[in-house]
Each structure stands twice: as C-alpha cells, then as structure tokens.
Amino acid sequence: MVSTQNRLILWTGPKHCGKTTSATKLTQIALAEGFNVAGLLGPPLYRNSKLLKFDVLDLHNQTRAPLARGTISQSKAGPFTFITDGLKLGNAVLSTEATKSE
C-alpha cells in the first residue's frame, strides 16, 4: 500500500555546504520520477562574497519571487528587508491545499 501522507523535509547544514544545490538536484530527480513535489527553496545571490538577496522558488511550478534584500544600514531587525510578494508565495506554496498529494 502506498502512503498518501505528506512528508516535510527541512534541509539544514553549515553555510556554503551545498544545501540549495543538493535540494535542487533531488527535486529534479523526484519530478522526473513522477513524484508530486511541493515546497520551496530560498536561493541566495552573492556578489564578491557578499550575500545580497534571497528569492523564494516554488518547487512545483518553478515560480520565483523576491523574498529578502540587503539593507543599507544594519538595523536591529538585521541586514535584510523581507518582501511581501515573496512571503505571499511562500505561504501559498506551503498551504495545506498546495501540499495535498495528487
């Protein structure tokens, strides 16, 4: 009997160890094998070894939106400002409806 229960995978590890690259490869393999993949990645963008921004990427349909951008000043909230479009996409991607098995 095949389980229809959803699984949550939270991928963690040290900085620059290949988490996003490995998760992207696993997603491509799972999609090629016919699995329903729901979830998101937060691909970073670096320039001259400085982290500038994160996007949010919907793994199911490859929709992408800006999630966080670096700020000029280091405020108490941290060096990034979160962007509403990225937060909305992330919430939609992780909603109960979006993660139901097909």
N, C-alpha and C positions, 0 to 999 in steps of 0.2 A: 504494500500500500504506500502510495506517495503522500508525503506530508504536505498539506496546503498551508501550514503555519508559516507566517512571515518570520524572517530572521533579521536581526540587526547586527551589523558588523561595525565596530568602532575601531578604526585603524590608528594606532599610536606608535610613536617612536621618536628618537632623537632628531634634532634639526638635520636636514640635508642627508637623510639616510635612504631616501628613495620611496617614501610612503605614497606620494601622489603618482609617481611613475608606475609603481607596482600595482596600485589600485586601478589605474587606467588600463594596464595590461590585463588584469584579472577581469575587469568589466568587459573588455573586448572579447576575451575568450568565452565568458558566460553568455554574452549576446550571440556570438557565433554558434554556440551550442544550443540556442533556443530558450535560454532562461529569461524570465522576466526580471529585469534589473531596475530597481527603484532606489534612488539615493542621490547623493551629491558629493562633489569634490570641491575643494577650495584652492584652485591652482594659484600659486603666487607668481608675481613678476618682480624680478630683481634687475637692477642696473648698477654696474660697478660694485657688486657685492652688497648693495643696499636694497632692502625689501621696500618696494614702492606700493604694492597693492595686492589685493586678493579679489578674485572673481568667485562666483558660485556657478557650478556646472551641473545641470540636471543629467544624470547618467542614463536615464531612459530615452530622452529625445534630443540630447546634446544642446539644449537651450542654455545660454550663458547670460549672466547679468553681473554688473559690478557689485561687489559686496563691501569692500573696505578700501579706503585710500589713505595714504600717509598724510599727516597734517604738518603744517609748517612749524608749529610750536608744540612742545612736549607738555600737554595739559595733564591734569590729574586723571583724566579719562584714558590716557595712553596716547601712543603716537598715531592712531588710526581713527578715522571717522567712518562709521558704518552708513551704508546707503540703503534707503528704503526699498528700491527695486530688488536688490539682492536678498534682503531679508524676506520680502514677499515671495520670491521664487523659492527660497529655502523652505519656508513654511508650507508652500504648495507641494513641493517635492516630497516632504516628509509627512504630509497629511495621511490620515487613515485611508481615505479614498484612493490616493495615488499609490499607496503601497499594497493594495489588495492584489492577490495572485490572479492572473488571468485564466 
